[in-house]
Amino acid sequence: MRNCACREDLMKLINEVSFAVDDVKLYLDTHPCDESAMEYFRKYSHMRNEALKEYAENYGPLTVDTVIYSDSEKWNWTSEPWPWQEGGC
């Protein structure tokens, strides 16, 4: 991805690609054989996973699936700013 993006920019990216993934999942429910939609899903799902991993590595996990990427040896995500709180770079 990028070199340690600003927390706010990274959250914006995560929200955008998460919306795209959720939207195409709904479409695929009714059009399961659409190969271009599947490719779109794969692309944006990969982008989402990479962004979530980058966020966890730099700012702490957003989901339980990304805890392994955080650089912490203790369960401390309640002491960090929540994603919707004012953050910064």
PDB file of N, CA, C and O in Angstrom, chain B, residues numbered from 101:
ATOM      1  N   MET B 101       0.824  -1.183   0.000  1.00  0.00           N
ATOM      2  CA  MET B 101       0.000   0.000   0.000  1.00  0.00           C
ATOM      3  C   MET B 101       0.864   1.240   0.000  1.00  0.00           C
ATOM      4  O   MET B 101       1.668   1.430  -0.913  1.00  0.00           O
ATOM      5  N   ARG B 102       0.718   2.094   1.009  1.00  0.00           N
ATOM      6  CA  ARG B 102       1.485   3.331   1.099  1.00  0.00           C
ATOM      7  C   ARG B 102       2.307   3.321   2.358  1.00  0.00           C
ATOM      8  O   ARG B 102       2.129   2.458   3.218  1.00  0.00           O
ATOM      9  N   ASN B 103       3.212   4.281   2.477  1.00  0.00           N
ATOM     10  CA  ASN B 103       4.011   4.398   3.682  1.00  0.00           C
ATOM     11  C   ASN B 103       3.213   5.100   4.770  1.00  0.00           C
ATOM     12  O   ASN B 103       2.984   6.306   4.689  1.00  0.00           O
ATOM     13  N   CYS B 104       2.798   4.375   5.763  1.00  0.00           N
ATOM     14  CA  CYS B 104       2.126   4.886   6.958  1.00  0.00           C
ATOM     15  C   CYS B 104       1.227   6.091   6.680  1.00  0.00           C
ATOM     16  O   CYS B 104       1.581   7.223   7.008  1.00  0.00           O
ATOM     17  N   ALA B 105       0.111   5.855   6.098  1.00  0.00           N
ATOM     18  CA  ALA B 105      -0.842   6.910   5.765  1.00  0.00           C
ATOM     19  C   ALA B 105      -1.386   7.565   7.020  1.00  0.00           C
ATOM     20  O   ALA B 105      -1.410   6.960   8.092  1.00  0.00           O
ATOM     21  N   CYS B 106      -1.809   8.765   6.881  1.00  0.00           N
ATOM     22  CA  CYS B 106      -2.478   9.491   7.954  1.00  0.00           C
ATOM     23  C   CYS B 106      -3.682   8.653   8.406  1.00  0.00           C
ATOM     24  O   CYS B 106      -4.379   8.063   7.579  1.00  0.00           O
ATOM     25  N   ARG B 107      -3.915   8.606   9.699  1.00  0.00           N
ATOM     26  CA  ARG B 107      -5.013   7.804  10.249  1.00  0.00           C
ATOM     27  C   ARG B 107      -6.342   8.163   9.593  1.00  0.00           C
ATOM     28  O   ARG B 107      -7.120   7.280   9.232  1.00  0.00           O
ATOM     29  N   GLU B 108      -6.600   9.463   9.440  1.00  0.00           N
ATOM     30  CA  GLU B 108      -7.853   9.912   8.850  1.00  0.00           C
ATOM     31  C   GLU B 108      -7.981   9.465   7.390  1.00  0.00           C
ATOM     32  O   GLU B 108      -9.050   9.021   6.968  1.00  0.00           O
ATOM     33  N   ASP B 109      -6.901   9.580   6.624  1.00  0.00           N
ATOM     34  CA  ASP B 109      -6.924   9.159   5.221  1.00  0.00           C
ATOM     35  C   ASP B 109      -7.129   7.659   5.095  1.00  0.00           C
ATOM     36  O   ASP B 109      -7.850   7.191   4.214  1.00  0.00           O
ATOM     37  N   LEU B 110      -6.493   6.914   5.980  1.00  0.00           N
ATOM     38  CA  LEU B 110      -6.621   5.459   5.952  1.00  0.00           C
ATOM     39  C   LEU B 110      -8.039   5.026   6.311  1.00  0.00           C
ATOM     40  O   LEU B 110      -8.579   4.098   5.707  1.00  0.00           O
ATOM     41  N   MET B 111      -8.647   5.699   7.298  1.00  0.00           N
ATOM     42  CA  MET B 111     -10.036   5.386   7.651  1.00  0.00           C
ATOM     43  C   MET B 111     -10.971   5.707   6.484  1.00  0.00           C
ATOM     44  O   MET B 111     -11.923   4.971   6.223  1.00  0.00           O
ATOM     45  N   LYS B 112     -10.696   6.804   5.789  1.00  0.00           N
ATOM     46  CA  LYS B 112     -11.516   7.169   4.634  1.00  0.00           C
ATOM     47  C   LYS B 112     -11.415   6.090   3.559  1.00  0.00           C
ATOM     48  O   LYS B 112     -12.426   5.693   2.980  1.00  0.00           O
ATOM     49  N   LEU B 113     -10.215   5.620   3.294  1.00  0.00           N
ATOM     50  CA  LEU B 113     -10.016   4.549   2.309  1.00  0.00           C
ATOM     51  C   LEU B 113     -10.747   3.279   2.735  1.00  0.00           C
ATOM     52  O   LEU B 113     -11.424   2.651   1.920  1.00  0.00           O
ATOM     53  N   ILE B 114     -10.616   2.899   3.994  1.00  0.00           N
ATOM     54  CA  ILE B 114     -11.280   1.691   4.504  1.00  0.00           C
ATOM     55  C   ILE B 114     -12.793   1.811   4.336  1.00  0.00           C
ATOM     56  O   ILE B 114     -13.449   0.858   3.916  1.00  0.00           O
ATOM     57  N   ASN B 115     -13.342   2.964   4.660  1.00  0.00           N
ATOM     58  CA  ASN B 115     -14.785   3.162   4.509  1.00  0.00           C
ATOM     59  C   ASN B 115     -15.220   3.083   3.055  1.00  0.00           C
ATOM     60  O   ASN B 115     -16.248   2.482   2.745  1.00  0.00           O
ATOM     61  N   GLU B 116     -14.444   3.686   2.163  1.00  0.00           N
ATOM     62  CA  GLU B 116     -14.788   3.672   0.740  1.00  0.00           C
ATOM     63  C   GLU B 116     -14.750   2.262   0.152  1.00  0.00           C
ATOM     64  O   GLU B 116     -15.691   1.840  -0.521  1.00  0.00           O
ATOM     65  N   VAL B 117     -13.660   1.537   0.406  1.00  0.00           N
ATOM     66  CA  VAL B 117     -13.560   0.203  -0.182  1.00  0.00           C
ATOM     67  C   VAL B 117     -14.513  -0.772   0.495  1.00  0.00           C
ATOM     68  O   VAL B 117     -14.988  -1.713  -0.141  1.00  0.00           O
ATOM     69  N   SER B 118     -14.802  -0.559   1.784  1.00  0.00           N
ATOM     70  CA  SER B 118     -15.787  -1.407   2.467  1.00  0.00           C
ATOM     71  C   SER B 118     -17.166  -1.210   1.860  1.00  0.00           C
ATOM     72  O   SER B 118     -17.910  -2.175   1.678  1.00  0.00           O
ATOM     73  N   PHE B 119     -17.512   0.030   1.548  1.00  0.00           N
ATOM     74  CA  PHE B 119     -18.791   0.292   0.887  1.00  0.00           C
ATOM     75  C   PHE B 119     -18.850  -0.417  -0.466  1.00  0.00           C
ATOM     76  O   PHE B 119     -19.858  -1.036  -0.805  1.00  0.00           O
ATOM     77  N   ALA B 120     -17.764  -0.324  -1.236  1.00  0.00           N
ATOM     78  CA  ALA B 120     -17.724  -0.965  -2.558  1.00  0.00           C
ATOM     79  C   ALA B 120     -17.892  -2.478  -2.429  1.00  0.00           C
ATOM     80  O   ALA B 120     -18.623  -3.092  -3.207  1.00  0.00           O
ATOM     81  N   VAL B 121     -17.217  -3.079  -1.448  1.00  0.00           N
ATOM     82  CA  VAL B 121     -17.321  -4.524  -1.232  1.00  0.00           C
ATOM     83  C   VAL B 121     -18.739  -4.905  -0.835  1.00  0.00           C
ATOM     84  O   VAL B 121     -19.293  -5.864  -1.372  1.00  0.00           O
ATOM     85  N   ASP B 122     -19.323  -4.179   0.082  1.00  0.00           N
ATOM     86  CA  ASP B 122     -20.693  -4.494   0.512  1.00  0.00           C
ATOM     87  C   ASP B 122     -21.687  -4.334  -0.633  1.00  0.00           C
ATOM     88  O   ASP B 122     -22.601  -5.143  -0.791  1.00  0.00           O
ATOM     89  N   ASP B 123     -21.502  -3.291  -1.421  1.00  0.00           N
ATOM     90  CA  ASP B 123     -22.402  -3.031  -2.539  1.00  0.00           C
ATOM     91  C   ASP B 123     -22.331  -4.148  -3.583  1.00  0.00           C
ATOM     92  O   ASP B 123     -23.361  -4.638  -4.045  1.00  0.00           O
ATOM     93  N   VAL B 124     -21.129  -4.541  -3.945  1.00  0.00           N
ATOM     94  CA  VAL B 124     -20.992  -5.591  -4.967  1.00  0.00           C
ATOM     95  C   VAL B 124     -21.436  -6.953  -4.421  1.00  0.00           C
ATOM     96  O   VAL B 124     -21.886  -7.803  -5.189  1.00  0.00           O
ATOM     97  N   LYS B 125     -21.317  -7.171  -3.108  1.00  0.00           N
ATOM     98  CA  LYS B 125     -21.835  -8.417  -2.531  1.00  0.00           C
ATOM     99  C   LYS B 125     -23.338  -8.521  -2.735  1.00  0.00           C
ATOM    100  O   LYS B 125     -23.856  -9.590  -3.056  1.00  0.00           O
ATOM    101  N   LEU B 126     -24.031  -7.412  -2.549  1.00  0.00           N
ATOM    102  CA  LEU B 126     -25.481  -7.408  -2.763  1.00  0.00           C
ATOM    103  C   LEU B 126     -25.814  -7.705  -4.228  1.00  0.00           C
ATOM    104  O   LEU B 126     -26.740  -8.461  -4.522  1.00  0.00           O
ATOM    105  N   TYR B 127     -25.059  -7.108  -5.129  1.00  0.00           N
ATOM    106  CA  TYR B 127     -25.273  -7.354  -6.557  1.00  0.00           C
ATOM    107  C   TYR B 127     -25.021  -8.822  -6.890  1.00  0.00           C
ATOM    108  O   TYR B 127     -25.783  -9.432  -7.640  1.00  0.00           O
ATOM    109  N   LEU B 128     -23.956  -9.382  -6.335  1.00  0.00           N
ATOM    110  CA  LEU B 128     -23.618 -10.781  -6.624  1.00  0.00           C
ATOM    111  C   LEU B 128     -24.648 -11.765  -6.066  1.00  0.00           C
ATOM    112  O   LEU B 128     -24.747 -12.894  -6.548  1.00  0.00           O
ATOM    113  N   ASP B 129     -25.403 -11.354  -5.070  1.00  0.00           N
ATOM    114  CA  ASP B 129     -26.478 -12.213  -4.567  1.00  0.00           C
ATOM    115  C   ASP B 129     -27.494 -12.525  -5.657  1.00  0.00           C
ATOM    116  O   ASP B 129     -28.071 -13.612  -5.689  1.00  0.00           O
ATOM    117  N   THR B 130     -27.709 -11.561  -6.552  1.00  0.00           N
ATOM    118  CA  THR B 130     -28.702 -11.755  -7.618  1.00  0.00           C
ATOM    119  C   THR B 130     -28.075 -12.006  -8.986  1.00  0.00           C
ATOM    120  O   THR B 130     -28.776 -12.363  -9.932  1.00  0.00           O
ATOM    121  N   HIS B 131     -26.760 -11.821  -9.095  1.00  0.00           N
ATOM    122  CA  HIS B 131     -26.042 -12.028 -10.358  1.00  0.00           C
ATOM    123  C   HIS B 131     -24.761 -12.825 -10.100  1.00  0.00           C
ATOM    124  O   HIS B 131     -23.668 -12.327 -10.366  1.00  0.00           O
ATOM    125  N   PRO B 132     -24.878 -14.050  -9.589  1.00  0.00           N
ATOM    126  CA  PRO B 132     -23.698 -14.814  -9.164  1.00  0.00           C
ATOM    127  C   PRO B 132     -22.756 -15.221 -10.297  1.00  0.00           C
ATOM    128  O   PRO B 132     -21.619 -15.609 -10.028  1.00  0.00           O
ATOM    129  N   CYS B 133     -23.186 -15.144 -11.525  1.00  0.00           N
ATOM    130  CA  CYS B 133     -22.333 -15.564 -12.645  1.00  0.00           C
ATOM    131  C   CYS B 133     -21.655 -14.387 -13.342  1.00  0.00           C
ATOM    132  O   CYS B 133     -21.006 -14.581 -14.370  1.00  0.00           O
ATOM    133  N   ASP B 134     -21.787 -13.198 -12.821  1.00  0.00           N
ATOM    134  CA  ASP B 134     -21.192 -12.016 -13.434  1.00  0.00           C
ATOM    135  C   ASP B 134     -19.693 -11.978 -13.097  1.00  0.00           C
ATOM    136  O   ASP B 134     -19.304 -11.594 -11.994  1.00  0.00           O
ATOM    137  N   GLU B 135     -18.871 -12.378 -14.056  1.00  0.00           N
ATOM    138  CA  GLU B 135     -17.427 -12.475 -13.831  1.00  0.00           C
ATOM    139  C   GLU B 135     -16.785 -11.122 -13.569  1.00  0.00           C
ATOM    140  O   GLU B 135     -15.865 -11.024 -12.756  1.00  0.00           O
ATOM    141  N   SER B 136     -17.254 -10.082 -14.242  1.00  0.00           N
ATOM    142  CA  SER B 136     -16.651  -8.759 -14.001  1.00  0.00           C
ATOM    143  C   SER B 136     -16.967  -8.273 -12.588  1.00  0.00           C
ATOM    144  O   SER B 136     -16.137  -7.615 -11.960  1.00  0.00           O
ATOM    145  N   ALA B 137     -18.152  -8.590 -12.087  1.00  0.00           N
ATOM    146  CA  ALA B 137     -18.502  -8.234 -10.713  1.00  0.00           C
ATOM    147  C   ALA B 137     -17.660  -9.026  -9.718  1.00  0.00           C
ATOM    148  O   ALA B 137     -17.261  -8.498  -8.681  1.00  0.00           O
ATOM    149  N   MET B 138     -17.392 -10.289 -10.031  1.00  0.00           N
ATOM    150  CA  MET B 138     -16.531 -11.097  -9.158  1.00  0.00           C
ATOM    151  C   MET B 138     -15.116 -10.531  -9.122  1.00  0.00           C
ATOM    152  O   MET B 138     -14.489 -10.486  -8.064  1.00  0.00           O
ATOM    153  N   GLU B 139     -14.616 -10.101 -10.269  1.00  0.00           N
ATOM    154  CA  GLU B 139     -13.278  -9.514 -10.323  1.00  0.00           C
ATOM    155  C   GLU B 139     -13.247  -8.210  -9.522  1.00  0.00           C
ATOM    156  O   GLU B 139     -12.288  -7.941  -8.799  1.00  0.00           O
ATOM    157  N   TYR B 140     -14.279  -7.422  -9.655  1.00  0.00           N
ATOM    158  CA  TYR B 140     -14.411  -6.184  -8.881  1.00  0.00           C
ATOM    159  C   TYR B 140     -14.410  -6.497  -7.386  1.00  0.00           C
ATOM    160  O   TYR B 140     -13.728  -5.835  -6.603  1.00  0.00           O
ATOM    161  N   PHE B 141     -15.180  -7.510  -7.002  1.00  0.00           N
ATOM    162  CA  PHE B 141     -15.227  -7.931  -5.602  1.00  0.00           C
ATOM    163  C   PHE B 141     -13.846  -8.337  -5.106  1.00  0.00           C
ATOM    164  O   PHE B 141     -13.422  -7.913  -4.031  1.00  0.00           O
ATOM    165  N   ARG B 142     -13.147  -9.152  -5.880  1.00  0.00           N
ATOM    166  CA  ARG B 142     -11.812  -9.610  -5.478  1.00  0.00           C
ATOM    167  C   ARG B 142     -10.857  -8.425  -5.304  1.00  0.00           C
ATOM    168  O   ARG B 142     -10.115  -8.354  -4.324  1.00  0.00           O
ATOM    169  N   LYS B 143     -10.882  -7.505  -6.257  1.00  0.00           N
ATOM    170  CA  LYS B 143      -9.992  -6.340  -6.221  1.00  0.00           C
ATOM    171  C   LYS B 143     -10.239  -5.490  -4.981  1.00  0.00           C
ATOM    172  O   LYS B 143      -9.301  -5.163  -4.254  1.00  0.00           O
ATOM    173  N   TYR B 144     -11.497  -5.132  -4.738  1.00  0.00           N
ATOM    174  CA  TYR B 144     -11.803  -4.251  -3.613  1.00  0.00           C
ATOM    175  C   TYR B 144     -11.737  -4.972  -2.268  1.00  0.00           C
ATOM    176  O   TYR B 144     -11.434  -4.353  -1.248  1.00  0.00           O
ATOM    177  N   SER B 145     -12.011  -6.246  -2.259  1.00  0.00           N
ATOM    178  CA  SER B 145     -11.850  -7.019  -1.036  1.00  0.00           C
ATOM    179  C   SER B 145     -10.369  -7.075  -0.643  1.00  0.00           C
ATOM    180  O   SER B 145     -10.025  -6.946   0.532  1.00  0.00           O
ATOM    181  N   HIS B 146      -9.512  -7.265  -1.628  1.00  0.00           N
ATOM    182  CA  HIS B 146      -8.061  -7.267  -1.371  1.00  0.00           C
ATOM    183  C   HIS B 146      -7.606  -5.892  -0.869  1.00  0.00           C
ATOM    184  O   HIS B 146      -6.835  -5.800   0.086  1.00  0.00           O
ATOM    185  N   MET B 147      -8.083  -4.833  -1.513  1.00  0.00           N
ATOM    186  CA  MET B 147      -7.734  -3.477  -1.085  1.00  0.00           C
ATOM    187  C   MET B 147      -8.186  -3.226   0.356  1.00  0.00           C
ATOM    188  O   MET B 147      -7.470  -2.605   1.141  1.00  0.00           O
ATOM    189  N   ARG B 148      -9.375  -3.712   0.689  1.00  0.00           N
ATOM    190  CA  ARG B 148      -9.899  -3.541   2.045  1.00  0.00           C
ATOM    191  C   ARG B 148      -9.032  -4.276   3.058  1.00  0.00           C
ATOM    192  O   ARG B 148      -8.674  -3.724   4.098  1.00  0.00           O
ATOM    193  N   ASN B 149      -8.700  -5.520   2.748  1.00  0.00           N
ATOM    194  CA  ASN B 149      -7.872  -6.305   3.665  1.00  0.00           C
ATOM    195  C   ASN B 149      -6.504  -5.671   3.875  1.00  0.00           C
ATOM    196  O   ASN B 149      -5.996  -5.645   4.996  1.00  0.00           O
ATOM    197  N   GLU B 150      -5.907  -5.161   2.804  1.00  0.00           N
ATOM    198  CA  GLU B 150      -4.598  -4.508   2.921  1.00  0.00           C
ATOM    199  C   GLU B 150      -4.695  -3.226   3.746  1.00  0.00           C
ATOM    200  O   GLU B 150      -3.815  -2.943   4.559  1.00  0.00           O
ATOM    201  N   ALA B 151      -5.746  -2.459   3.543  1.00  0.00           N
ATOM    202  CA  ALA B 151      -5.933  -1.218   4.302  1.00  0.00           C
ATOM    203  C   ALA B 151      -6.172  -1.523   5.781  1.00  0.00           C
ATOM    204  O   ALA B 151      -5.629  -0.839   6.649  1.00  0.00           O
ATOM    205  N   LEU B 152      -6.979  -2.543   6.075  1.00  0.00           N
ATOM    206  CA  LEU B 152      -7.207  -2.936   7.466  1.00  0.00           C
ATOM    207  C   LEU B 152      -5.910  -3.413   8.123  1.00  0.00           C
ATOM    208  O   LEU B 152      -5.655  -3.125   9.293  1.00  0.00           O
ATOM    209  N   LYS B 153      -5.105  -4.136   7.368  1.00  0.00           N
ATOM    210  CA  LYS B 153      -3.813  -4.608   7.878  1.00  0.00           C
ATOM    211  C   LYS B 153      -2.894  -3.419   8.165  1.00  0.00           C
ATOM    212  O   LYS B 153      -2.261  -3.363   9.219  1.00  0.00           O
ATOM    213  N   GLU B 154      -2.822  -2.472   7.232  1.00  0.00           N
ATOM    214  CA  GLU B 154      -1.980  -1.287   7.421  1.00  0.00           C
ATOM    215  C   GLU B 154      -2.443  -0.479   8.628  1.00  0.00           C
ATOM    216  O   GLU B 154      -1.623   0.001   9.411  1.00  0.00           O
ATOM    217  N   TYR B 155      -3.754  -0.331   8.775  1.00  0.00           N
ATOM    218  CA  TYR B 155      -4.284   0.400   9.921  1.00  0.00           C
ATOM    219  C   TYR B 155      -3.879  -0.295  11.224  1.00  0.00           C
ATOM    220  O   TYR B 155      -3.427   0.357  12.165  1.00  0.00           O
ATOM    221  N   ALA B 156      -4.041  -1.599  11.272  1.00  0.00           N
ATOM    222  CA  ALA B 156      -3.700  -2.353  12.484  1.00  0.00           C
ATOM    223  C   ALA B 156      -2.215  -2.232  12.809  1.00  0.00           C
ATOM    224  O   ALA B 156      -1.841  -2.099  13.974  1.00  0.00           O
ATOM    225  N   GLU B 157      -1.382  -2.276  11.794  1.00  0.00           N
ATOM    226  CA  GLU B 157       0.064  -2.184  12.013  1.00  0.00           C
ATOM    227  C   GLU B 157       0.476  -0.828  12.561  1.00  0.00           C
ATOM    228  O   GLU B 157       1.429  -0.733  13.335  1.00  0.00           O
ATOM    229  N   ASN B 158      -0.236   0.226  12.165  1.00  0.00           N
ATOM    230  CA  ASN B 158       0.164   1.576  12.543  1.00  0.00           C
ATOM    231  C   ASN B 158      -0.638   2.189  13.674  1.00  0.00           C
ATOM    232  O   ASN B 158      -0.111   3.001  14.435  1.00  0.00           O
ATOM    233  N   TYR B 159      -1.908   1.813  13.800  1.00  0.00           N
ATOM    234  CA  TYR B 159      -2.773   2.482  14.774  1.00  0.00           C
ATOM    235  C   TYR B 159      -3.533   1.540  15.691  1.00  0.00           C
ATOM    236  O   TYR B 159      -4.191   2.000  16.624  1.00  0.00           O
ATOM    237  N   GLY B 160      -3.465   0.248  15.457  1.00  0.00           N
ATOM    238  CA  GLY B 160      -4.211  -0.719  16.248  1.00  0.00           C
ATOM    239  C   GLY B 160      -5.321  -1.343  15.416  1.00  0.00           C
ATOM    240  O   GLY B 160      -5.737  -0.773  14.407  1.00  0.00           O
ATOM    241  N   PRO B 161      -5.795  -2.487  15.825  1.00  0.00           N
ATOM    242  CA  PRO B 161      -6.790  -3.223  15.035  1.00  0.00           C
ATOM    243  C   PRO B 161      -8.162  -2.575  15.049  1.00  0.00           C
ATOM    244  O   PRO B 161      -8.593  -2.018  16.059  1.00  0.00           O
ATOM    245  N   LEU B 162      -8.849  -2.656  13.902  1.00  0.00           N
ATOM    246  CA  LEU B 162     -10.237  -2.208  13.804  1.00  0.00           C
ATOM    247  C   LEU B 162     -11.194  -3.382  13.932  1.00  0.00           C
ATOM    248  O   LEU B 162     -12.338  -3.217  14.357  1.00  0.00           O
ATOM    249  N   THR B 163     -10.728  -4.557  13.567  1.00  0.00           N
ATOM    250  CA  THR B 163     -11.546  -5.765  13.645  1.00  0.00           C
ATOM    251  C   THR B 163     -10.749  -6.845  14.366  1.00  0.00           C
ATOM    252  O   THR B 163      -9.524  -6.769  14.465  1.00  0.00           O
ATOM    253  N   VAL B 164     -11.445  -7.826  14.855  1.00  0.00           N
ATOM    254  CA  VAL B 164     -10.767  -8.915  15.547  1.00  0.00           C
ATOM    255  C   VAL B 164      -9.840  -9.681  14.590  1.00  0.00           C
ATOM    256  O   VAL B 164      -8.853 -10.279  15.020  1.00  0.00           O
ATOM    257  N   ASP B 165     -10.162  -9.659  13.306  1.00  0.00           N
ATOM    258  CA  ASP B 165      -9.345 -10.355  12.311  1.00  0.00           C
ATOM    259  C   ASP B 165      -7.982  -9.712  12.105  1.00  0.00           C
ATOM    260  O   ASP B 165      -7.067 -10.362  11.597  1.00  0.00           O
ATOM    261  N   THR B 166      -7.827  -8.445  12.491  1.00  0.00           N
ATOM    262  CA  THR B 166      -6.561  -7.760  12.252  1.00  0.00           C
ATOM    263  C   THR B 166      -5.734  -7.565  13.519  1.00  0.00           C
ATOM    264  O   THR B 166      -4.717  -6.871  13.491  1.00  0.00           O
ATOM    265  N   VAL B 167      -6.150  -8.160  14.610  1.00  0.00           N
ATOM    266  CA  VAL B 167      -5.394  -8.053  15.860  1.00  0.00           C
ATOM    267  C   VAL B 167      -3.976  -8.582  15.677  1.00  0.00           C
ATOM    268  O   VAL B 167      -3.037  -8.037  16.256  1.00  0.00           O
ATOM    269  N   ILE B 168      -3.812  -9.621  14.894  1.00  0.00           N
ATOM    270  CA  ILE B 168      -2.484 -10.226  14.722  1.00  0.00           C
ATOM    271  C   ILE B 168      -1.496  -9.288  14.029  1.00  0.00           C
ATOM    272  O   ILE B 168      -0.287  -9.502  14.113  1.00  0.00           O
ATOM    273  N   TYR B 169      -1.989  -8.256  13.347  1.00  0.00           N
ATOM    274  CA  TYR B 169      -1.102  -7.323  12.661  1.00  0.00           C
ATOM    275  C   TYR B 169      -0.678  -6.148  13.524  1.00  0.00           C
ATOM    276  O   TYR B 169       0.231  -5.404  13.155  1.00  0.00           O
ATOM    277  N   SER B 170      -1.320  -5.976  14.658  1.00  0.00           N
ATOM    278  CA  SER B 170      -0.963  -4.843  15.505  1.00  0.00           C
ATOM    279  C   SER B 170       0.345  -5.166  16.214  1.00  0.00           C
ATOM    280  O   SER B 170       0.711  -6.328  16.388  1.00  0.00           O
ATOM    281  N   ASP B 171       1.027  -4.124  16.610  1.00  0.00           N
ATOM    282  CA  ASP B 171       2.352  -4.268  17.205  1.00  0.00           C
ATOM    283  C   ASP B 171       2.270  -4.264  18.728  1.00  0.00           C
ATOM    284  O   ASP B 171       3.149  -3.728  19.403  1.00  0.00           O
ATOM    285  N   SER B 172       1.235  -4.851  19.249  1.00  0.00           N
ATOM    286  CA  SER B 172       1.020  -4.817  20.686  1.00  0.00           C
ATOM    287  C   SER B 172       1.003  -6.226  21.251  1.00  0.00           C
ATOM    288  O   SER B 172       0.548  -7.172  20.607  1.00  0.00           O
ATOM    289  N   GLU B 173       1.502  -6.338  22.453  1.00  0.00           N
ATOM    290  CA  GLU B 173       1.474  -7.638  23.127  1.00  0.00           C
ATOM    291  C   GLU B 173       0.371  -7.691  24.171  1.00  0.00           C
ATOM    292  O   GLU B 173       0.255  -8.668  24.911  1.00  0.00           O
ATOM    293  N   LYS B 174      -0.427  -6.658  24.227  1.00  0.00           N
ATOM    294  CA  LYS B 174      -1.543  -6.659  25.173  1.00  0.00           C
ATOM    295  C   LYS B 174      -2.801  -6.154  24.490  1.00  0.00           C
ATOM    296  O   LYS B 174      -2.743  -5.535  23.428  1.00  0.00           O
ATOM    297  N   TRP B 175      -3.899  -6.417  25.092  1.00  0.00           N
ATOM    298  CA  TRP B 175      -5.204  -6.063  24.549  1.00  0.00           C
ATOM    299  C   TRP B 175      -5.506  -4.629  24.980  1.00  0.00           C
ATOM    300  O   TRP B 175      -6.094  -4.406  26.038  1.00  0.00           O
ATOM    301  N   ASN B 176      -5.100  -3.650  24.152  1.00  0.00           N
ATOM    302  CA  ASN B 176      -5.210  -2.264  24.589  1.00  0.00           C
ATOM    303  C   ASN B 176      -6.002  -1.370  23.649  1.00  0.00           C
ATOM    304  O   ASN B 176      -5.841  -0.151  23.696  1.00  0.00           O
ATOM    305  N   TRP B 177      -6.839  -1.924  22.808  1.00  0.00           N
ATOM    306  CA  TRP B 177      -7.518  -1.055  21.855  1.00  0.00           C
ATOM    307  C   TRP B 177      -8.558  -0.157  22.503  1.00  0.00           C
ATOM    308  O   TRP B 177      -9.029   0.779  21.856  1.00  0.00           O
ATOM    309  N   THR B 178      -8.935  -0.397  23.739  1.00  0.00           N
ATOM    310  CA  THR B 178      -9.875   0.508  24.402  1.00  0.00           C
ATOM    311  C   THR B 178      -9.186   1.775  24.893  1.00  0.00           C
ATOM    312  O   THR B 178      -9.865   2.751  25.213  1.00  0.00           O
ATOM    313  N   SER B 179      -7.860   1.786  24.962  1.00  0.00           N
ATOM    314  CA  SER B 179      -7.150   2.977  25.412  1.00  0.00           C
ATOM    315  C   SER B 179      -6.743   3.886  24.252  1.00  0.00           C
ATOM    316  O   SER B 179      -6.246   4.989  24.481  1.00  0.00           O
ATOM    317  N   GLU B 180      -6.944   3.447  23.032  1.00  0.00           N
ATOM    318  CA  GLU B 180      -6.628   4.232  21.840  1.00  0.00           C
ATOM    319  C   GLU B 180      -7.860   5.010  21.400  1.00  0.00           C
ATOM    320  O   GLU B 180      -8.979   4.652  21.768  1.00  0.00           O
ATOM    321  N   PRO B 181      -7.670   6.081  20.608  1.00  0.00           N
ATOM    322  CA  PRO B 181      -8.857   6.788  20.079  1.00  0.00           C
ATOM    323  C   PRO B 181      -9.688   5.845  19.212  1.00  0.00           C
ATOM    324  O   PRO B 181      -9.143   5.048  18.448  1.00  0.00           O
ATOM    325  N   TRP B 182     -10.998   5.941  19.338  1.00  0.00           N
ATOM    326  CA  TRP B 182     -11.883   5.138  18.504  1.00  0.00           C
ATOM    327  C   TRP B 182     -11.851   5.701  17.089  1.00  0.00           C
ATOM    328  O   TRP B 182     -11.583   6.889  16.910  1.00  0.00           O
ATOM    329  N   PRO B 183     -12.116   4.880  16.085  1.00  0.00           N
ATOM    330  CA  PRO B 183     -12.010   5.337  14.691  1.00  0.00           C
ATOM    331  C   PRO B 183     -12.855   6.559  14.366  1.00  0.00           C
ATOM    332  O   PRO B 183     -12.480   7.338  13.490  1.00  0.00           O
ATOM    333  N   TRP B 184     -13.971   6.751  15.035  1.00  0.00           N
ATOM    334  CA  TRP B 184     -14.841   7.889  14.724  1.00  0.00           C
ATOM    335  C   TRP B 184     -14.470   9.137  15.516  1.00  0.00           C
ATOM    336  O   TRP B 184     -15.035  10.205  15.279  1.00  0.00           O
ATOM    337  N   GLN B 185     -13.522   9.019  16.460  1.00  0.00           N
ATOM    338  CA  GLN B 185     -13.080  10.175  17.215  1.00  0.00           C
ATOM    339  C   GLN B 185     -12.078  10.981  16.410  1.00  0.00           C
ATOM    340  O   GLN B 185     -11.513  10.491  15.432  1.00  0.00           O
ATOM    341  N   GLU B 186     -11.864  12.209  16.824  1.00  0.00           N
ATOM    342  CA  GLU B 186     -10.885  13.033  16.133  1.00  0.00           C
ATOM    343  C   GLU B 186      -9.527  12.348  16.216  1.00  0.00           C
ATOM    344  O   GLU B 186      -9.026  12.048  17.300  1.00  0.00           O
ATOM    345  N   GLY B 187      -8.964  12.117  15.079  1.00  0.00           N
ATOM    346  CA  GLY B 187      -7.636  11.526  15.008  1.00  0.00           C
ATOM    347  C   GLY B 187      -6.697  12.547  14.433  1.00  0.00           C
ATOM    348  O   GLY B 187      -6.929  13.752  14.534  1.00  0.00           O
ATOM    349  N   GLY B 188      -5.683  12.086  13.857  1.00  0.00           N
ATOM    350  CA  GLY B 188      -4.742  12.988  13.228  1.00  0.00           C
ATOM    351  C   GLY B 188      -3.696  12.203  12.520  1.00  0.00           C
ATOM    352  O   GLY B 188      -3.749  10.974  12.459  1.00  0.00           O
ATOM    353  N   CYS B 189      -2.769  12.892  11.999  1.00  0.00           N
ATOM    354  CA  CYS B 189      -1.678  12.236  11.275  1.00  0.00           C
ATOM    355  C   CYS B 189      -0.563  11.931  12.230  1.00  0.00           C
ATOM    356  O   CYS B 189       0.460  11.376  11.827  1.00  0.00           O
TER     357      CYS B 189
END
